[in-house]
């Protein structure tokens, strides 16, 4: 059982709120639980904070009884900082791309939506729903003909092969595939 108030080892390692959580986790492990993959903030002797991925295991004696708690940690501070920096960069890109007054979508290699701006799909709910899905799923969800999705897939594949825009017949402007423009109609 940890000392009251999260003091002891937990209190020396962590800020007060984290120390209380660590003391609770230690009690659970002493009761036989195994806890894995827990984010834990610790304070180093110099006062700097580090984020750890913690795993807590019961330590069993020769008789099989639990005699303690093993705390194994991996420092994930830099990984977390990089993740946060990437998320901030993505938010910045999304802010810019959302302001583009033309339909714009970003797809993965399987032509699933990674991003779609409000000019391409104005409805926030549908725009959020489409992320991770392809045009066939989008057309089915919206009640559009699957021919629209097939035409779009063919145009995207042609654009990838040509490494450039695809033009609609009789037009000098690229197809508006992000908005299911007239050249993609069934």
Buried (B, 14 or more C-beta within 10 A) or exposed (E): EBEEEBEBBBBEBBEEEBBBBBBEBBEBBBEEEEBEEBEBBBBEEEEEEBBBBBBBBBEEEEEEEBEEBEBEBEEBBEEBEEEEEEEEEEEEEEEEBBEEEEBBBBBEEEBBBEBBBBBBBEEEEEBEBBEEBBBBBBBEEBEBEEEBBBBBBEBBEEBEEEEEEBEBEEEEEBBBBBBBBEBBEE
